[in-house]
Amino acid sequence: MSQDKPRQNRTLPAKKIGRELAGKTTHELAGNPAVPSLPLPLPTPPTPPPPPPPPAPPTPPSPANPAKPRVSKSHPDYWASRLYHESGNHADGTRHAVPEYSVRIHYKGRRERFALHTANKALAAAKARDIHASLCAAGWQPTLAKYKPPMTQKTLFPTIGEYLRAARAVSNIAPGTFNIYAAKLRTLVAGVLGITPRKITKPVINPATGLPQRNRKTGEPRTRLVDPRFDVHGDKGSQWRDKLDAIRLDAITPEKVQKWLVSRLSEHTASPAKLASTRITLNSHVRNAASLFTPRIIRHLSGTIALPNPPPFDGVEKPSAPVRRYESRISPQILNAKAELELRDAQGDTPDAQARRECYTIYLLALFCGLRRDEIDTLAWNQVDLARGLVYIETNEFTTAKTATSEQSVRIAPDITAHLKAKFARRTGLFVIESPVAPKPEAATYHHYRCTRLFKRLVAWLRANGGVQARNPLHTLRKEFGSHIARHHGIQAASEALRHGDIRLTFNYYVSPVEKPTFSPAMLSMQPSPPAPLGNPESPANGLSLRFQAPSRPWE
């Protein structure tokens, strides 16, 4: 039996060792004699950092190299070095820089660019400083709203409606007055472009019940033709306004407006009365429509609305409207006697009698106090001083005074004060004139009256019994008040009593002329006496005597 040879340690090649070690765990490799025990490399100690270089000696300040102290963000010099010019490309591809400065500011994780709108570097730096100070004080939203407002798109070819909406937003014209001006503009646009409204049929509504009226014989609903221009609250009126508001503003030129005015006047040359009335109407339309294109309004719209050049009414010659002075054609004595008999002395508590007595109070306030319709409608008892005999016209929670000069006190006569005292004793509401209709102070775009039914009834009575045939009989009573004051106390007293801001308005429209001198054949019988000597004190400077003598009568 052969004896076993002792096992010799053999060193395997590196490739073979690698194949045998593949997939082996650390524990398996520890007992494998084929793996040579190789010495592990020792860790290399870290290299110490080099010593810092010695600091450079400070450069002494000199005129050529002055010392620049560090400034804070609250100083304009801090932002002067951070300004830059925005650049862009022309249509031909060339690069250009905007002369105005801009700046980028970072604050609390947000970065924005601000255009400074100036080519002056000092002013731009100061404005950048102000923007940063606003950010620190108020934050991003208020600062962006002030220094970087959103861009507004300019309307290049505005329509009538777009211009009216833009003008309403920037003008200080009263809403009711603005609506009147807008209606006159639409009427003028329709006339210039030859757009004729088509009348519509609407039912007749009973004002007492609010129900449609019916024919007594046939029972059919009563209807009437209505011009859509005057259908303010109806659908047809809204459609008519929308149709005109869609027309472009540049379709109305001064040449077209002028030709339309001349053609309208030429239609009534055969009737002088109609021609004079047409002149007044056209003058009113042009004046009111042109009031929407004043420089005060246009300068606020230059950034949002591109107006046609020239404006629609530039150089338009308005038809001359004659000034019609008020001529009194009624007798206040006869009118007052009828009012006392038919209105004041109405007996009973029926609705008709109560309405007559309320109409009499309106009549007194209009004729003997000179109050306007709106002032009568909203006159409250707290505006009447019965002890002193005064009525205070002022802006209150129900209405606004017409003008600043209208807010004054009006003195009332003792007999009118006595009438108001008796009415105050049996009052049932807040207002002097009682009506079941509530006031609407929020109705700013139109005139709302509590006493519309009473006003209509009094107007009908004035036309039938007082001979007042004017277009606005209630306002004629105010003119009679002014004429009486001017006749007995002078034009200045009448202007103050009517609370006018200009005495010319009183003279032209509210005061009837005084009695004018006359000339008759009877005056021809009065001959002047022979000239007296110049030394005679009774002789005037021109040598004629003021004494008259009867002519000789040789036939007697």
Secondary structure, 3 states (H helix, E strand, C coil): CCCCCCCCCCCCCHHHHHHHHCCCCHHHHHCCCCCCCCCCCCCCCCCCCCCCCCCCCCCCCCCCCCCCCCCCCCCHHHHHCCCEEEEEECCCCCEEEEEEEEEEEEECCEEEEEECCCCCHHHHHHHHHHHHHHHHHHCHHHHHHHHCCCCCCCECCCEHHHHHHHHHHHCCCCHHHHHHHHHHHHHHHHHHHCCCCCCEEEECECCCCCCECECCCCCCECEEEECHHHCCCCHHHHHHHHHHHCCEHHHCCHHHHHHHHHHHHHCCCCCHHHHHHHHHHHHHHHHHHHHHHCHHHHHHHCCCECCCCCCCCCCCCCCCCCCCCCCCCCCHHHHHHHHHHHHHCCCCCCHHHHHHHHHHHHHHHHHCCCCCHHHHHCCEHHHEECCCCEEECCCCCCCCCCCCCCCCEEECCHHHHHHHHHHHHCCCCCECCCCCCCCCCCCCCCCCCCCHHHHHHHHHHHHHHHCCCCCCHHHHHHHHHHHHHHHHHCHHHHHHHCCCCCHHHHHHHHCCCCCCCCCCHHHHCCEECCCCCCCCCCCCCCCCCCCEECCCCCCC
